[in-house]
Amino acid sequence: MLVERNYYLNKLISKKENKLIKIITGIRRCGKSYLLDPIFKDYLLGSGVKADHIIKLELDSIENEEYLNAKKLYEYIMKKIKDNDMYYIILDEIQKVEKFESVLNSFLRKTNIDVYVTGSNSKFLSSDIITEFRGRGDEIKVYPLSFSEFMSVYESGDETKGLNEYINFGGLPLIASFETAEEKIEYLNFQKNNVYINDVIEKNNIRNDEELITLIEIISSSIGSLTNPRKLYNTFVSKGNKNITDKTISSYLKYLEEAFLIEKSKRFDIKGKKYIETPSKYYFVDIGIRNSLLNYRQTEKTHIMENIIYTELRRRGFNVDIGIVEKRAILENGKKDYKQLEIDFVVNKGSDKYYIQSAYSIEDSSKRIQETQSLLNVGDNFKKIVIVYDHFIKWQDDDGIIYMSIYDFLLNENSLKEA
């Protein structure tokens, strides 16, 4: 089953031979290695690059264990370079190499080497390593399959049925190859227990794994809700655990972000043009993993829909914040009334900006007023969009607010620009 991931392929093509290290990041099992080989490798071969000018090493494989030594890795690559033509180096799981930054810096000094590396943990991009590669690294973040990519290999082709599957099981590429719900659940449970949680525990030397698992479950059950370490601490206390601290919770959240399991979205005061540091919202990079973490106990479409919209916006390269706008009114008694209204997503990329509400239904006027109240108080001319969980033809009301089906949004890469 070949999934075409043209969005990322085009990114790689645009960055080819730009004299920077291309760093492919993302959650485990999201398709980083597959993107480089066969997708990008086939592109290189099809554009005339000789096979022996593409050098690939899987550094998490036992057969390549000796190359986890930086000097041996460098010597191995250099022995394969026989002429002055361009060579394309693909190194999977580069963070496993001791002092790998010195190897990559050495490759950067060669005019006929173009380097592509993958990593499943953002720690290898942090602190001193970011300083080491400032101006010399080019990150491409890969997400699990978008709904559009999922539907490109979904055999029945039925969009409604496909979205129901996507909502339940997410977009890890292998999910699309399984036929039954049982197979998909087993796969997700295995990845949850033996890959994602274990990775975080082992990489960060966490001794009390029960606390981490409890935190993940709390975050899983409250996607789309504002929270912070203090609120989460109070939840732990209500469950009888008073030993954990909000500082520990803050560290655990950071570890989960570093493993690309979750992403944090901060609140932004639209009229004040400033960020509000706390509380924030957390969304899962893959909704199937989130559902597995809760053993499929909470599969409510309202919150899951919001998570899927968030992830799709991030996949398209947008910065995504939670919008806060103040509504002022004069009450009958003459007193002033101030309300803070929330916009689900304030979306930015370059000069493009959108205000987006996620609404499961707008079946009556009162529900529509509730969903659009915050949008009507923004006071600028950027597009304001309500994404609704239903099939219908896109339309615009008298206030200029656009109503769009979630199917149109997810299946059309340019849905926001064309709105």
ZIRA-V417000 format. One record per pair of residues at least 4 apart in sequence whose ideal C-beta (glycine too) atoms are under 7 Angstrom apart, sorted by the first residue. I is the first residue (numbers start at 1). GAP is how many residues later the second one is. If there is no record, write none. Layout:
# ZIRA-V417000
i & gap
I & GAP
I & GAP
This chain:
# ZIRA-V417000
i & gap
1 & 152
1 & 175
1 & 176
3 & 142
3 & 146
3 & 149
3 & 150
3 & 170
4 & 148
5 & 4
5 & 26
5 & 30
5 & 34
5 & 144
6 & 4
7 & 4
8 & 4
8 & 27
8 & 132
8 & 134
9 & 4
9 & 30
9 & 31
9 & 34
10 & 4
11 & 4
11 & 129
12 & 4
12 & 10
12 & 28
12 & 128
13 & 30
15 & 7
15 & 123
16 & 98
17 & 69
17 & 97
18 & 120
20 & 116
20 & 117
20 & 118
21 & 83
21 & 87
21 & 94
21 & 96
21 & 112
21 & 115
21 & 116
21 & 117
22 & 93
22 & 94
22 & 116
22 & 118
23 & 94
23 & 96
23 & 102
23 & 114
23 & 115
23 & 116
23 & 117
24 & 8
24 & 11
24 & 12
24 & 92
24 & 93
24 & 94
24 & 116
24 & 118
25 & 94
25 & 97
25 & 100
25 & 114
25 & 116
25 & 117
26 & 4
26 & 6
26 & 115
26 & 116
26 & 117
26 & 234
27 & 93
27 & 233
27 & 234
27 & 258
27 & 259
28 & 92
28 & 167
28 & 168
28 & 171
29 & 143
29 & 145
29 & 162
29 & 166
30 & 112
30 & 113
30 & 114
30 & 142
31 & 4
31 & 111
31 & 142
32 & 86
32 & 110
33 & 4
33 & 59
33 & 85
34 & 5
34 & 139
35 & 4
35 & 5
35 & 107
36 & 4
36 & 5
36 & 54
36 & 80
36 & 82
37 & 4
37 & 19
37 & 53
38 & 4
39 & 4
40 & 4
41 & 4
41 & 13
42 & 4
43 & 4
44 & 5
44 & 10
44 & 44
45 & 4
45 & 6
49 & 4
49 & 5
49 & 39
53 & 32
53 & 33
53 & 34
53 & 35
54 & 34
54 & 36
55 & 22
55 & 25
55 & 32
55 & 34
56 & 34
57 & 7
57 & 10
57 & 34
57 & 35
58 & 6
58 & 34
59 & 5
59 & 8
59 & 9
59 & 32
59 & 33
59 & 34
59 & 35
59 & 37
59 & 38
60 & 32
60 & 33
60 & 36
66 & 6
67 & 5
67 & 6
67 & 9
68 & 28
68 & 29
68 & 30
69 & 4
69 & 29
70 & 4
70 & 27
70 & 28
70 & 29
70 & 30
70 & 32
70 & 33
71 & 4
72 & 4
73 & 4
73 & 24
73 & 30
74 & 4
74 & 29
74 & 32
75 & 4
77 & 4
77 & 12
81 & 6
84 & 28
85 & 27
86 & 26
86 & 28
87 & 25
87 & 26
88 & 26
88 & 28
89 & 18
89 & 24
89 & 26
89 & 27
90 & 26
91 & 26
92 & 26
93 & 25
93 & 26
93 & 27
94 & 6
94 & 23
94 & 24
94 & 25
95 & 5
95 & 24
95 & 26
95 & 29
97 & 6
100 & 4
101 & 4
101 & 28
101 & 31
101 & 32
102 & 4
103 & 4
104 & 4
104 & 11
107 & 6
107 & 8
108 & 28
119 & 5
121 & 82
121 & 137
121 & 138
122 & 4
122 & 136
122 & 138
123 & 135
124 & 5
125 & 4
125 & 5
125 & 14
126 & 4
128 & 4
129 & 4
130 & 4
133 & 4
143 & 142
143 & 168
143 & 171
143 & 172
144 & 26
144 & 27
144 & 28
144 & 141
144 & 142
145 & 4
145 & 5
145 & 26
145 & 28
145 & 31
146 & 4
146 & 25
146 & 166
146 & 169
147 & 4
147 & 16
147 & 19
147 & 263
147 & 264
148 & 4
148 & 262
148 & 263
150 & 4
150 & 12
150 & 16
150 & 21
150 & 26
151 & 8
151 & 11
151 & 260
153 & 23
154 & 8
154 & 22
156 & 5
158 & 4
159 & 4
159 & 248
160 & 4
161 & 4
162 & 4
163 & 4
164 & 4
165 & 4
166 & 4
166 & 5
167 & 120
167 & 134
167 & 137
168 & 123
168 & 131
169 & 6
169 & 15
169 & 19
169 & 119
170 & 5
170 & 116
170 & 117
170 & 118
170 & 119
171 & 4
171 & 115
171 & 117
172 & 114
172 & 116
174 & 13
175 & 9
175 & 12
175 & 113
178 & 5
178 & 6
178 & 9
179 & 4
181 & 4
182 & 4
183 & 4
184 & 4
185 & 4
186 & 4
187 & 4
188 & 4
188 & 100
188 & 101
188 & 104
189 & 4
189 & 103
190 & 4
191 & 4
191 & 5
192 & 4
192 & 5
192 & 97
192 & 100
192 & 101
193 & 4
194 & 4
195 & 4
196 & 4
196 & 63
196 & 65
196 & 93
197 & 4
197 & 16
198 & 4
199 & 4
199 & 60
200 & 4
200 & 6
200 & 12
200 & 55
200 & 56
200 & 59
201 & 5
201 & 8
201 & 11
204 & 51
206 & 6
209 & 4
210 & 4
211 & 4
211 & 33
212 & 4
212 & 40
213 & 4
214 & 4
214 & 22
215 & 4
215 & 17
215 & 34
215 & 37
216 & 4
216 & 40
216 & 77
217 & 4
217 & 76
217 & 77
218 & 4
218 & 14
218 & 17
219 & 43
219 & 63
220 & 70
220 & 73
220 & 74
221 & 73
221 & 77
222 & 5
223 & 59
223 & 60
223 & 61
223 & 67
223 & 80
223 & 84
224 & 57
224 & 79
224 & 82
224 & 83
225 & 56
226 & 53
226 & 54
226 & 55
227 & 4
227 & 5
227 & 52
228 & 50
228 & 51
228 & 52
229 & 4
229 & 17
229 & 20
229 & 21
230 & 4
230 & 16
231 & 4
231 & 48
232 & 4
232 & 17
233 & 4
233 & 11
233 & 13
233 & 16
234 & 4
235 & 4
236 & 5
236 & 8
237 & 4
237 & 5
244 & 4
244 & 5
246 & 4
247 & 4
248 & 4
249 & 4
250 & 4
251 & 4
252 & 4
253 & 4
254 & 4
255 & 4
256 & 5
256 & 6
257 & 5
257 & 6
257 & 7
260 & 25
261 & 23
261 & 24
261 & 28
262 & 20
262 & 21
262 & 22
262 & 23
263 & 20
263 & 22
263 & 51
264 & 16
264 & 18
265 & 15
265 & 16
265 & 18
265 & 45
265 & 55
265 & 56
265 & 57
266 & 9
266 & 11
266 & 14
266 & 55
266 & 56
267 & 8
267 & 9
267 & 13
267 & 54
267 & 55
267 & 57
268 & 7
268 & 53
268 & 54
268 & 55
268 & 56
268 & 78
269 & 4
269 & 5
269 & 7
269 & 55
270 & 53
270 & 54
270 & 55
270 & 76
270 & 108
271 & 54
271 & 55
276 & 48
281 & 41
283 & 24
283 & 27
283 & 28
284 & 5
284 & 6
284 & 23
285 & 26
287 & 4
287 & 17
287 & 20
287 & 21
288 & 4
289 & 4
290 & 4
291 & 5
291 & 8
294 & 4
299 & 5
300 & 4
301 & 4
301 & 59
301 & 88
302 & 4
302 & 58
303 & 4
304 & 4
305 & 4
305 & 53
305 & 55
305 & 84
305 & 101
306 & 4
306 & 38
306 & 52
307 & 4
308 & 4
309 & 4
309 & 36
309 & 49
309 & 78
310 & 4
310 & 10
310 & 35
311 & 4
312 & 4
312 & 98
313 & 5
313 & 7
313 & 32
313 & 34
314 & 4
314 & 6
317 & 32
318 & 29
318 & 30
318 & 31
319 & 29
319 & 30
320 & 25
320 & 27
321 & 25
322 & 20
322 & 22
323 & 19
323 & 20
323 & 23
323 & 32
324 & 16
324 & 18
325 & 16
325 & 18
325 & 49
325 & 52
325 & 53
326 & 12
326 & 14
327 & 12
327 & 14
327 & 50
328 & 8
328 & 10
329 & 8
330 & 4
330 & 6
331 & 4
331 & 6
341 & 32
341 & 33
341 & 36
342 & 32
343 & 12
343 & 14
343 & 31
343 & 32
344 & 12
344 & 13
344 & 14
345 & 11
346 & 9
347 & 6
347 & 7
347 & 9
348 & 4
348 & 5
353 & 29
354 & 28
354 & 29
354 & 31
354 & 62
355 & 20
355 & 23
355 & 27
355 & 29
356 & 29
356 & 31
357 & 14
357 & 18
357 & 29
358 & 29
359 & 12
359 & 27
359 & 28
359 & 29
360 & 29
361 & 6
361 & 27
361 & 28
362 & 5
362 & 6
362 & 9
362 & 24
362 & 26
363 & 4
365 & 4
366 & 4
367 & 4
368 & 4
369 & 4
371 & 15
372 & 4
372 & 14
372 & 29
373 & 4
375 & 9
375 & 26
376 & 23
378 & 6
383 & 19
383 & 36
384 & 16
384 & 17
384 & 18
385 & 17
385 & 19
385 & 31
385 & 34
386 & 15
386 & 17
387 & 17
387 & 19
387 & 22
388 & 15
388 & 17
388 & 18
389 & 17
390 & 15
391 & 14
391 & 16
392 & 13
394 & 8
394 & 9
394 & 10
394 & 14
394 & 25
395 & 8
396 & 4
396 & 5
396 & 6
397 & 4
402 & 17
404 & 4
404 & 5
404 & 11
404 & 15
405 & 4
406 & 4
407 & 4
408 & 4
408 & 7
409 & 6
414 & 4
415 & 4
